[in-house]
Amino acid sequence: MKYFELHEFRCPCCGRADMQSPFLTQLDQAREWAGVAFHINSGFRCAHHNRAVGGKPGSSHTLGLAVDLKAIESGSRFHMIRGLLQAGFKRIGVDVKRGFLHVDADASKPQQVMWGY
């Protein structure tokens, strides 16, 4: 990876960072094309941590297929979304109020969707 270190994706509960390699490659490419920094708010989550933060059962975070990215400023958020779409991500959640983007590559869930929190 060019833009990330594996430790950025660790679960704060157990320290695991069981991220899927193709997902990380795609995320790294998105960061390249976005041209702005991607700060990981949440990467891999063990089942315990996922429950503790109110994550949904079966969360893509627990499969190593999702991250939440800090996205406070609207201009950066625009470039981040553009880069994510260019890299082929098809599932993006936007939380403007709390300032983050959720992105995942979970093929078992509906594709070509963007939602708000």
Helices and strands as residue ranges (DSSP letters): G 6-9, H 21-34, E 40-42, H 47-52, G 60-63, E 66-70, H 74-86, E 91-95, E 100-104, E 113-116
